[in-house]
Each structure stands twice: as structure tokens, then as C-alpha cells.
Amino acid sequence: MDAIDSFDKAMLSIFHRGQDELTAQTRPVMVIARDVTILSEDGQVSFPRDAPNYLIFKSTSHVLLGIIGAVTPWPKENDDDARWKKDFEAITQEIDTLLPWIEKLDLPEEEIARQRQMLEAARTFTNAAVQRGTLNRQDVSDAINDMRPVWAANMREAARAELSALHKAVSDARAGVSEKVWDEMYVVHHGGSNVTGINVVELYLERVMPQKVAAGQIMFAENAHGNKAMADFVGYEKMQRLVGAWAFGDPARMEVDLLGYEAGALLDEMIPSSPPE
């Protein structure tokens, strides 16, 4: 087993050196993170995608997350020191601190009124629950449902603000490179694993760069952070495609567990299925 381990490390070391060489050559790359940044052999240029309204609508809506976090896990009954009470008091206090500043936001009056409506509804709920000293699931559900219309409207406006800022930054970045450089460029964006299905940036890129999507030049770096880490992901992904193409004649083969195609039949042999109930 020592010989096997030594051999495995030697092969992977050679493989990773090739991957590192490939990664070093994967320029130009457009990285879509906090800003839109183009990394090339000449360095990097960033184009800001500031969207203050996005931050406003998203942040005020996070009062919903605060409430859900305060009751998770669901508190035990008759617990005088229940964490939810302290958290609800904190939520009430934070809302009281924020409310005077809501009027000063650079938003239309109807948007300001909507933020105030949602925060005041949340404050009424958390304050009343603390005063009663009791809480049930229906109370929480009713409070969330009362806030839902404003929360949903905020999400729409946040998406509008994000897309507008993203489109300007990408357009400015695109205008700064030649047609040849653009054709060679890979585009990588990131996010959490739970948003790979419907992702705002992915939907945008599918609309404005369908050719790059079809060519596999759009990549999603799950949970990667920082321009270098995201750009390096492009090299990793290209290496995986090369392995799939060389070994299996299918560049997408490594998207499936290497043993995945065999596992189903083997599991049938090893662990017979039970009859359906």
C-alpha cells in the first residue's frame, strides 16, 4: 500500500502541474463578483457594479431572516430564558434604530412607505410576542404572510437594480476589449450551491451571451471567492474537460462521478431493493 500511495501521489503531482500550467494560460477571463473584472496578461481592469437600491431592498427584507433565525430551532415551551425572546428584543431595537433613517433614503415616497410598512409590521409582531412571553407557529406564519407582499415587491426591485448595474458593468467591460479578445474570453461568476438552478447572473448571461453559453465559456464557480480563485476555477474546469475528452471522448464526462455510471448496477447487486409499500 505504501507503493500504491507513492505512485498515486506521483501521478497526481504531474497532473496538477499540467493543470497549473493550463490555469496560468486561461486569460483573458471576465470575473463577475462584487465588480466585473477582466483579467488578462496585461493585468486586470475592474468595472464597478454598485447598486445602492439593491442593498436597500435586500437588507430591509432581511428582517424576515432575523425572525426565522430567532425561532430556529423551534423553542421549547415554558422556557423563561428562550433565545427567541432575546433575539426578538434585538430585532425590535434594530428596527427602532433604522426607522428614522428610512425617511432619508434616496427612494420614491411609495418605496419608502413600503419599507416602513414592512419594518413596522415586524416590530409590532416581535414586540407583542415578547410582551406576551409566548409564541406559536401560527403567530410566526401570520407575521411572515403580513410582510410577504412588501418582501416580494422588494425582491423584484432588488433584482431590477442588480440587473441594471450588472448590465452597465458588463457592457463597459465588453466595450474595452477587441473582438478577438472577446471571442477568447471565458466568463466566470459565483454563488452558493443552493442558487445554481435559477441564478440572476446566469439568466442575464444566457440572454446577452448565448454563444458563450453554448460554447461552454460561461462557468459557475460554486462558493469561490476572490478574483484569483474564480479565475483559477476556469483552469480547473478546462482541465476536467480535457480529461473527459481524452479519456472518454466526452468533454462533459467528468461532470458525473467517475464511478457514477457503474454504481447503479453494482448497488443493485450489493443491496437489493425492498418491495414498494
RODRENMI-797964 format. One record per residue: residue number from 1; x, y, z of N, C-alpha, C in turn. Coordinates in steps of 0.05 Angstrom, whole numbers, plus 5000, padded with zeros to 4 digits. Layout:
RODRENMI-797964
[node NUM,[X,Y,Z],[X,Y,Z],[X,Y,Z]]
...
END
This chain:
RODRENMI-797964
[node 1,[5016,4976,5000],[5000,5000,5000],[5017,5025,5000]]
[node 2,[5041,5024,5012],[5059,5047,5011],[5067,5053,4982]]
[node 3,[5072,5032,4967],[5080,5035,4939],[5057,5047,4923]]
[node 4,[5032,5037,4928],[5009,5048,4915],[5005,5077,4921]]
[node 5,[5008,5085,4947],[5005,5112,4955],[5025,5130,4942]]
[node 6,[5050,5121,4941],[5072,5136,4928],[5067,5140,4899]]
[node 7,[5057,5119,4885],[5051,5121,4856],[5029,5141,4852]]
[node 8,[5007,5139,4868],[4984,5157,4865],[4993,5186,4868]]
[node 9,[5009,5192,4888],[5018,5219,4892],[5035,5229,4869]]
[node 10,[5052,5212,4858],[5069,5219,4835],[5052,5226,4811]]
[node 11,[5031,5210,4805],[5014,5215,4782],[4998,5241,4785]]
[node 12,[4987,5244,4809],[4971,5268,4814],[4989,5293,4814]]
[node 13,[5014,5291,4823],[5032,5313,4822],[5037,5323,4793]]
[node 14,[5041,5303,4776],[5045,5310,4747],[5019,5322,4736]]
[node 15,[4997,5311,4743],[4971,5320,4733],[4966,5349,4742]]
[node 16,[4972,5355,4768],[4967,5381,4778],[4986,5402,4767]]
[node 17,[5011,5393,4760],[5029,5412,4747],[5018,5420,4720]]
[node 18,[5007,5401,4705],[4994,5407,4679],[4971,5426,4683]]
[node 19,[4955,5420,4704],[4932,5438,4709],[4941,5466,4716]]
[node 20,[4962,5468,4732],[4972,5495,4739],[4982,5510,4714]]
[node 21,[4995,5495,4696],[5004,5508,4671],[4980,5518,4655]]
[node 22,[4959,5501,4654],[4935,5508,4639],[4922,5532,4652]]
[node 23,[4920,5532,4678],[4908,5554,4693],[4922,5580,4687]]
[node 24,[4949,5579,4686],[4964,5603,4681],[4959,5615,4653]]
[node 25,[4950,5597,4635],[4945,5606,4607],[4916,5615,4603]]
[node 26,[4898,5611,4623],[4870,5617,4619],[4865,5646,4623]]
[node 27,[4875,5662,4606],[4869,5690,4604],[4864,5697,4575]]
[node 28,[4846,5715,4569],[4832,5733,4587],[4807,5719,4600]]
[node 29,[4800,5728,4623],[4777,5718,4638],[4761,5742,4648]]
[node 30,[4735,5741,4645],[4718,5761,4658],[4706,5749,4683]]
[node 31,[4713,5761,4706],[4703,5751,4732],[4680,5769,4741]]
[node 32,[4657,5757,4746],[4634,5772,4755],[4630,5766,4785]]
[node 33,[4638,5785,4802],[4635,5782,4831],[4624,5808,4841]]
[node 34,[4637,5819,4861],[4627,5845,4871],[4629,5866,4849]]
[node 35,[4650,5865,4833],[4653,5881,4809],[4655,5863,4785]]
[node 36,[4656,5874,4761],[4662,5859,4737],[4691,5865,4730]]
[node 37,[4708,5844,4731],[4737,5848,4727],[4746,5831,4704]]
[node 38,[4762,5844,4686],[4775,5829,4665],[4804,5825,4672]]
[node 39,[4812,5800,4673],[4840,5792,4679],[4853,5783,4653]]
[node 40,[4875,5796,4646],[4890,5789,4621],[4919,5788,4628]]
[node 41,[4935,5782,4608],[4964,5781,4611],[4975,5809,4618]]
[node 42,[4960,5830,4612],[4968,5857,4618],[4960,5867,4646]]
[node 43,[4947,5850,4661],[4938,5857,4688],[4908,5855,4690]]
[node 44,[4895,5872,4706],[4866,5870,4709],[4854,5898,4710]]
[node 45,[4829,5899,4700],[4813,5924,4700],[4786,5917,4711]]
[node 46,[4777,5933,4730],[4751,5928,4743],[4731,5949,4735]]
[node 47,[4706,5941,4733],[4684,5959,4727],[4663,5955,4749]]
[node 48,[4658,5976,4765],[4640,5973,4788],[4611,5967,4780]]
[node 49,[4598,5951,4797],[4570,5945,4793],[4555,5953,4818]]
[node 50,[4560,5978,4827],[4547,5988,4851],[4517,5991,4845]]
[node 51,[4501,5982,4864],[4472,5985,4862],[4461,5990,4890]]
[node 52,[4462,6015,4899],[4452,6021,4926],[4424,6012,4932]]
[node 53,[4406,6014,4912],[4378,6006,4916],[4377,5976,4921]]
[node 54,[4394,5961,4907],[4395,5932,4912],[4401,5926,4941]]
[node 55,[4420,5940,4952],[4428,5936,4980],[4405,5944,4999]]
[node 56,[4391,5966,4992],[4369,5975,5009],[4347,5955,5010]]
[node 57,[4337,5947,4986],[4314,5929,4985],[4321,5902,4997]]
[node 58,[4345,5892,4992],[4352,5866,5002],[4356,5867,5033]]
[node 59,[4369,5888,5042],[4376,5889,5071],[4351,5893,5088]]
[node 60,[4333,5911,5081],[4309,5914,5097],[4293,5888,5097]]
[node 61,[4293,5874,5075],[4278,5848,5073],[4290,5827,5091]]
[node 62,[4315,5831,5100],[4328,5811,5117],[4315,5810,5145]]
[node 63,[4297,5828,5151],[4282,5826,5176],[4268,5799,5178]]
[node 64,[4260,5789,5155],[4247,5763,5153],[4266,5741,5162]]
[node 65,[4291,5743,5153],[4311,5723,5161],[4317,5724,5191]]
[node 66,[4317,5749,5202],[4321,5751,5230],[4300,5737,5246]]
[node 67,[4275,5740,5238],[4253,5727,5252],[4255,5697,5250]]
[node 68,[4260,5687,5226],[4263,5658,5222],[4286,5647,5239]]
[node 69,[4309,5662,5239],[4332,5653,5254],[4326,5652,5284]]
[node 70,[4309,5671,5294],[4303,5672,5322],[4287,5649,5332]]
[node 71,[4271,5637,5314],[4254,5614,5323],[4264,5587,5313]]
[node 72,[4289,5587,5304],[4301,5562,5294],[4326,5555,5311]]
[node 73,[4327,5531,5322],[4306,5510,5323],[4282,5521,5339]]
[node 74,[4259,5508,5334],[4235,5518,5348],[4239,5516,5378]]
[node 75,[4233,5537,5393],[4238,5538,5422],[4220,5518,5437]]
[node 76,[4231,5509,5460],[4215,5492,5478],[4195,5509,5493]]
[node 77,[4173,5496,5500],[4152,5510,5515],[4161,5516,5544]]
[node 78,[4150,5537,5555],[4155,5544,5583],[4185,5549,5589]]
[node 79,[4199,5560,5570],[4227,5566,5573],[4230,5596,5578]]
[node 80,[4234,5604,5603],[4235,5632,5610],[4259,5646,5598]]
[node 81,[4281,5631,5593],[4305,5643,5581],[4307,5636,5551]]
[node 82,[4285,5632,5538],[4285,5624,5510],[4301,5645,5493]]
[node 83,[4317,5635,5475],[4333,5652,5458],[4316,5671,5441]]
[node 84,[4293,5661,5433],[4276,5678,5415],[4269,5704,5427]]
[node 85,[4265,5705,5454],[4257,5730,5467],[4280,5750,5465]]
[node 86,[4304,5742,5470],[4327,5760,5467],[4331,5769,5439]]
[node 87,[4327,5750,5420],[4330,5757,5391],[4308,5776,5382]]
[node 88,[4283,5771,5391],[4261,5789,5384],[4266,5817,5395]]
[node 89,[4276,5818,5420],[4283,5845,5431],[4304,5859,5415]]
[node 90,[4324,5843,5405],[4345,5855,5389],[4333,5865,5362]]
[node 91,[4315,5849,5350],[4303,5857,5325],[4287,5882,5328]]
[node 92,[4272,5884,5350],[4256,5908,5355],[4274,5933,5358]]
[node 93,[4296,5929,5373],[4315,5951,5377],[4328,5960,5350]]
[node 94,[4336,5940,5334],[4348,5947,5308],[4329,5961,5290]]
[node 95,[4303,5953,5291],[4283,5967,5274],[4280,5995,5284]]
[node 96,[4279,5999,5310],[4276,6027,5321],[4300,6044,5313]]
[node 97,[4323,6032,5311],[4347,6048,5303],[4346,6055,5273]]
[node 98,[4335,6036,5257],[4335,6040,5228],[4313,6059,5219]]
[node 99,[4289,6057,5231],[4266,6071,5221],[4270,6101,5216]]
[node 100,[4283,6116,5234],[4286,6145,5229],[4303,6150,5204]]
[node 101,[4320,6131,5196],[4337,6135,5173],[4323,6128,5147]]
[node 102,[4301,6112,5149],[4287,6104,5125],[4277,6128,5109]]
[node 103,[4268,6149,5123],[4258,6173,5110],[4279,6187,5094]]
[node 104,[4305,6183,5101],[4326,6197,5088],[4338,6182,5063]]
[node 105,[4327,6159,5057],[4337,6143,5035],[4329,6157,5008]]
[node 106,[4346,6154,4989],[4341,6165,4963],[4324,6146,4947]]
[node 107,[4298,6145,4955],[4279,6128,4942],[4253,6143,4938]]
[node 108,[4236,6135,4918],[4210,6147,4916],[4194,6144,4941]]
[node 109,[4175,6162,4946],[4160,6161,4971],[4145,6134,4975]]
[node 110,[4134,6124,4953],[4119,6098,4956],[4138,6075,4964]]
[node 111,[4163,6076,4955],[4182,6055,4964],[4189,6059,4993]]
[node 112,[4193,6083,5002],[4199,6089,5030],[4175,6079,5047]]
[node 113,[4151,6085,5038],[4127,6077,5054],[4126,6047,5056]]
[node 114,[4134,6033,5035],[4134,6004,5035],[4154,5992,5055]]
[node 115,[4178,6004,5056],[4198,5995,5075],[4188,5999,5103]]
[node 116,[4176,6023,5108],[4166,6029,5134],[4144,6010,5142]]
[node 117,[4126,6004,5123],[4104,5986,5129],[4114,5958,5138]]
[node 118,[4134,5948,5124],[4144,5921,5130],[4159,5921,5157]]
[node 119,[4175,5941,5162],[4190,5942,5187],[4172,5946,5211]]
[node 120,[4152,5963,5207],[4133,5968,5229],[4117,5943,5235]]
[node 121,[4109,5928,5215],[4095,5903,5219],[4112,5884,5234]]
[node 122,[4137,5882,5227],[4156,5864,5241],[4159,5873,5270]]
[node 123,[4162,5899,5274],[4166,5909,5301],[4141,5903,5318]]
[node 124,[4118,5907,5308],[4093,5902,5323],[4092,5873,5331]]
[node 125,[4099,5855,5313],[4099,5827,5319],[4119,5819,5340]]
[node 126,[4144,5827,5336],[4165,5819,5355],[4160,5830,5383]]
[node 127,[4152,5856,5384],[4148,5869,5409],[4124,5856,5424]]
[node 128,[4102,5850,5410],[4079,5838,5423],[4085,5810,5433]]
[node 129,[4101,5795,5418],[4108,5768,5426],[4125,5768,5452]]
[node 130,[4143,5787,5453],[4160,5789,5478],[4143,5797,5502]]
[node 131,[4124,5816,5497],[4107,5825,5519],[4089,5802,5529]]
[node 132,[4079,5786,5511],[4063,5763,5519],[4080,5741,5533]]
[node 133,[4104,5738,5522],[4121,5717,5533],[4115,5690,5521]]
[node 134,[4097,5689,5502],[4091,5663,5489],[4092,5666,5459]]
[node 135,[4095,5643,5445],[4098,5644,5416],[4087,5617,5405]]
[node 136,[4072,5619,5383],[4065,5594,5370],[4070,5596,5340]]
[node 137,[4070,5574,5327],[4078,5574,5298],[4059,5590,5281]]
[node 138,[4034,5591,5288],[4015,5607,5272],[4021,5637,5274]]
[node 139,[4030,5645,5298],[4038,5674,5302],[4059,5681,5281]]
[node 140,[4080,5664,5280],[4102,5669,5262],[4093,5669,5233]]
[node 141,[4077,5649,5226],[4067,5646,5198],[4050,5671,5190]]
[node 142,[4033,5680,5209],[4016,5703,5203],[4033,5728,5199]]
[node 143,[4054,5731,5216],[4071,5755,5213],[4086,5755,5186]]
[node 144,[4096,5732,5179],[4110,5729,5153],[4091,5735,5130]]
[node 145,[4067,5724,5131],[4048,5728,5110],[4040,5758,5108]]
[node 146,[4039,5772,5131],[4033,5800,5130],[4054,5816,5116]]
[node 147,[4079,5807,5119],[4102,5821,5107],[4107,5812,5078]]
[node 148,[4096,5790,5070],[4103,5778,5044],[4099,5796,5020]]
[node 149,[4076,5811,5018],[4073,5828,4994],[4096,5849,4991]]
[node 150,[4104,5861,5013],[4126,5881,5012],[4152,5866,5006]]
[node 151,[4156,5844,5019],[4181,5828,5015],[4183,5820,4985]]
[node 152,[4161,5811,4973],[4162,5802,4945],[4168,5826,4927]]
[node 153,[4155,5849,4933],[4160,5873,4917],[4189,5882,4919]]
[node 154,[4200,5880,4943],[4228,5887,4947],[4247,5869,4931]]
[node 155,[4241,5843,4929],[4257,5825,4914],[4257,5832,4884]]
[node 156,[4234,5840,4875],[4232,5849,4846],[4249,5874,4841]]
[node 157,[4247,5893,4859],[4262,5918,4856],[4292,5913,4860]]
[node 158,[4299,5895,4878],[4327,5889,4882],[4339,5876,4857]]
[node 159,[4323,5858,4845],[4332,5845,4820],[4335,5865,4798]]
[node 160,[4316,5884,4796],[4318,5905,4775],[4344,5921,4779]]
[node 161,[4349,5929,4804],[4373,5945,4810],[4399,5929,4804]]
[node 162,[4399,5904,4812],[4423,5887,4807],[4428,5884,4777]]
[node 163,[4407,5878,4762],[4410,5873,4733],[4419,5899,4719]]
[node 164,[4408,5921,4727],[4416,5947,4714],[4446,5952,4718]]
[node 165,[4455,5948,4743],[4483,5953,4749],[4501,5933,4735]]
[node 166,[4492,5907,4735],[4508,5886,4722],[4510,5892,4692]]
[node 167,[4488,5899,4680],[4488,5904,4651],[4507,5927,4643]]
[node 168,[4507,5948,4659],[4525,5970,4653],[4554,5962,4656]]
[node 169,[4560,5948,4678],[4588,5939,4682],[4598,5920,4661]]
[node 170,[4581,5901,4653],[4589,5882,4632],[4592,5896,4605]]
[node 171,[4574,5914,4600],[4575,5929,4574],[4600,5946,4573]]
[node 172,[4607,5959,4595],[4631,5976,4595],[4656,5958,4592]]
[node 173,[4656,5935,4605],[4679,5917,4603],[4682,5906,4575]]
[node 174,[4659,5899,4563],[4659,5888,4536],[4669,5909,4516]]
[node 175,[4662,5934,4520],[4669,5955,4501],[4699,5961,4502]]
[node 176,[4713,5952,4523],[4741,5958,4526],[4760,5937,4515]]
[node 177,[4749,5916,4502],[4766,5895,4491],[4760,5891,4461]]
[node 178,[4779,5881,4447],[4776,5876,4418],[4758,5852,4414]]
[node 179,[4749,5849,4389],[4732,5826,4382],[4747,5800,4386]]
[node 180,[4773,5799,4379],[4789,5775,4382],[4791,5767,4412]]
[node 181,[4797,5787,4429],[4799,5781,4457],[4773,5772,4469]]
[node 182,[4751,5784,4460],[4725,5776,4469],[4718,5748,4462]]
[node 183,[4725,5740,4437],[4719,5713,4428],[4734,5692,4445]]
[node 184,[4758,5699,4455],[4774,5680,4470],[4766,5680,4500]]
[node 185,[4752,5700,4508],[4747,5704,4537],[4727,5684,4549]]
[node 186,[4735,5674,4573],[4716,5658,4589],[4704,5677,4610]]
[node 187,[4680,5671,4618],[4666,5687,4638],[4659,5669,4661]]
[node 188,[4667,5677,4685],[4661,5661,4709],[4647,5678,4730]]
[node 189,[4626,5667,4741],[4612,5680,4763],[4609,5660,4786]]
[node 190,[4599,5669,4808],[4599,5651,4831],[4573,5655,4847]]
[node 191,[4570,5637,4867],[4547,5638,4885],[4547,5612,4901]]
[node 192,[4526,5609,4917],[4523,5585,4934],[4511,5562,4918]]
[node 193,[4514,5538,4928],[4504,5515,4914],[4473,5514,4912]]
[node 194,[4460,5529,4930],[4431,5529,4930],[4419,5547,4909]]
[node 195,[4436,5563,4895],[4425,5581,4874],[4434,5574,4846]]
[node 196,[4443,5549,4842],[4452,5542,4816],[4429,5538,4796]]
[node 197,[4405,5533,4807],[4383,5527,4790],[4373,5552,4775]]
[node 198,[4365,5573,4790],[4357,5598,4778],[4374,5620,4791]]
[node 199,[4393,5630,4775],[4412,5649,4785],[4410,5674,4769]]
[node 200,[4408,5697,4782],[4404,5722,4767],[4426,5727,4746]]
[node 201,[4451,5723,4754],[4473,5728,4736],[4472,5708,4713]]
[node 202,[4466,5683,4719],[4464,5662,4698],[4442,5669,4678]]
[node 203,[4419,5678,4687],[4397,5686,4669],[4405,5709,4652]]
[node 204,[4420,5728,4663],[4429,5751,4648],[4449,5742,4627]]
[node 205,[4468,5725,4634],[4488,5717,4615],[4476,5700,4592]]
[node 206,[4456,5684,4599],[4442,5669,4578],[4429,5687,4558]]
[node 207,[4420,5711,4567],[4407,5729,4549],[4426,5745,4532]]
[node 208,[4449,5754,4544],[4467,5772,4529],[4491,5757,4517]]
[node 209,[4496,5732,4525],[4519,5717,4514],[4511,5689,4507]]
[node 210,[4490,5685,4492],[4482,5658,4486],[4503,5641,4472]]
[node 211,[4520,5654,4455],[4541,5640,4441],[4561,5629,4461]]
[node 212,[4568,5645,4481],[4588,5635,4501],[4576,5613,4518]]
[node 213,[4550,5615,4524],[4537,5594,4539],[4539,5568,4524]]
[node 214,[4532,5569,4498],[4532,5545,4481],[4560,5534,4478]]
[node 215,[4581,5552,4478],[4608,5543,4474],[4621,5534,4500]]
[node 216,[4607,5535,4522],[4619,5527,4548],[4638,5547,4559]]
[node 217,[4635,5572,4551],[4653,5593,4561],[4642,5608,4585]]
[node 218,[4618,5600,4594],[4607,5611,4618],[4609,5590,4640]]
[node 219,[4621,5597,4662],[4626,5578,4684],[4616,5589,4710]]
[node 220,[4606,5571,4727],[4596,5578,4754],[4615,5566,4774]]
[node 221,[4629,5583,4789],[4648,5575,4810],[4634,5574,4837]]
[node 222,[4625,5551,4845],[4609,5548,4869],[4626,5555,4894]]
[node 223,[4616,5575,4909],[4628,5582,4934],[4657,5591,4932]]
[node 224,[4666,5600,4909],[4693,5611,4905],[4691,5641,4911]]
[node 225,[4713,5651,4922],[4713,5680,4929],[4740,5692,4921]]
[node 226,[4739,5716,4911],[4764,5729,4902],[4769,5725,4873]]
[node 227,[4780,5746,4860],[4784,5744,4831],[4803,5721,4823]]
[node 228,[4824,5717,4839],[4844,5697,4832],[4831,5669,4834]]
[node 229,[4817,5664,4856],[4804,5638,4860],[4784,5632,4838]]
[node 230,[4769,5652,4830],[4749,5648,4809],[4762,5644,4782]]
[node 231,[4783,5660,4776],[4798,5656,4751],[4811,5629,4750]]
[node 232,[4822,5620,4772],[4835,5594,4774],[4815,5571,4769]]
[node 233,[4790,5576,4776],[4770,5556,4772],[4767,5550,4742]]
[node 234,[4771,5570,4726],[4768,5566,4697],[4789,5545,4687]]
[node 235,[4814,5548,4697],[4834,5528,4690],[4827,5500,4700]]
[node 236,[4817,5498,4724],[4809,5472,4735],[4787,5460,4717]]
[node 237,[4767,5476,4710],[4745,5466,4694],[4754,5457,4666]]
[node 238,[4772,5473,4654],[4782,5466,4628],[4798,5440,4629]]
[node 239,[4813,5436,4651],[4828,5411,4654],[4809,5387,4656]]
[node 240,[4787,5390,4671],[4767,5369,4674],[4755,5362,4646]]
[node 241,[4751,5382,4630],[4740,5377,4603],[4760,5362,4586]]
[node 242,[4786,5369,4589],[4807,5355,4574],[4808,5326,4581]]
[node 243,[4806,5320,4608],[4807,5293,4617],[4783,5277,4605]]
[node 244,[4759,5289,4606],[4736,5276,4594],[4739,5271,4565]]
[node 245,[4750,5291,4550],[4752,5288,4521],[4773,5267,4514]]
[node 246,[4797,5268,4527],[4818,5249,4521],[4810,5220,4529]]
[node 247,[4799,5217,4553],[4795,5190,4564],[4768,5178,4555]]
[node 248,[4748,5195,4550],[4722,5184,4544],[4709,5194,4518]]
[node 249,[4723,5213,4505],[4711,5225,4481],[4688,5243,4487]]
[node 250,[4686,5252,4512],[4663,5268,4520],[4673,5289,4540]]
[node 251,[4675,5315,4532],[4685,5335,4550],[4668,5339,4575]]
[node 252,[4643,5331,4574],[4626,5334,4598],[4626,5310,4616]]
[node 253,[4641,5289,4609],[4640,5264,4624],[4648,5268,4654]]
[node 254,[4666,5286,4660],[4675,5289,4688],[4655,5304,4705]]
[node 255,[4633,5313,4693],[4612,5326,4709],[4596,5304,4724]]
[node 256,[4601,5279,4717],[4589,5256,4731],[4611,5243,4747]]
[node 257,[4605,5233,4771],[4625,5218,4786],[4638,5197,4768]]
[node 258,[4664,5196,4769],[4678,5177,4752],[4667,5149,4753]]
[node 259,[4658,5141,4777],[4647,5114,4780],[4616,5114,4778]]
[node 260,[4605,5137,4772],[4576,5140,4773],[4561,5122,4755]]
[node 261,[4571,5118,4730],[4556,5102,4711],[4555,5072,4719]]
[node 262,[4575,5064,4735],[4577,5036,4743],[4562,5031,4770]]
[node 263,[4559,5053,4785],[4550,5049,4813],[4522,5037,4814]]
[node 264,[4504,5046,4796],[4476,5036,4798],[4474,5006,4796]]
[node 265,[4487,4994,4776],[4486,4965,4773],[4499,4951,4797]]
[node 266,[4521,4962,4806],[4535,4950,4829],[4519,4951,4854]]
[node 267,[4505,4973,4859],[4488,4976,4882],[4464,4956,4881]]
[node 268,[4454,4951,4856],[4433,4932,4853],[4442,4904,4862]]
[node 269,[4468,4898,4856],[4479,4872,4864],[4483,4871,4894]]
[node 270,[4494,4893,4905],[4502,4893,4933],[4478,4895,4952]]
[node 271,[4459,4913,4945],[4437,4919,4963],[4411,4917,4948]]
[node 272,[4398,4893,4948],[4373,4890,4934],[4352,4910,4944]]
[node 273,[4335,4920,4926],[4314,4939,4934],[4292,4924,4948]]
[node 274,[4279,4938,4967],[4256,4927,4980],[4231,4931,4963]]
[node 275,[4211,4913,4967],[4186,4916,4951],[4173,4943,4959]]
[node 276,[4159,4956,4940],[4146,4981,4946],[4123,4977,4967]]
[node 277,[4119,4996,4984],[4098,4994,5004],[4071,4999,4991]]
END
